[in-house]
């Protein structure tokens, strides 16, 4: 099947703002991310944190809508902001905390391992 990355980080430089631009979009195709998919909209207040954990049974996509945060991914520290997408495969350790004095607003998509 090839090499599977520990995690995936993407910055979407700009979201569509006009009807013409809505015809073009970015697709992040990750096999197995639809069966049993769950969706969560989260607002983390300044100073909030999620302790480091590992989910062996699900893959996770986190899309930042606004604000800033720090993700601790498999021992790496990644700062994320608006339009950043992070894929966390099953078995990868992760933790999260807000960065700066504003809310960190993001969407989580989670799907079980097939």
Secondary structure as UniProt FT lines:
FT   STRAND          7..11
FT   TURN            19..20
FT   HELIX           21..23
FT   TURN            31..32
FT   TURN            35..36
FT   STRAND          38..44
FT   TURN            46..47
FT   STRAND          49..54
FT   STRAND          58..66
FT   STRAND          69..73
FT   TURN            74..75
FT   STRAND          76..80
FT   TURN            82..83
FT   STRAND          84..88
FT   TURN            90..91
FT   STRAND          93..98
FT   STRAND          104..112
//
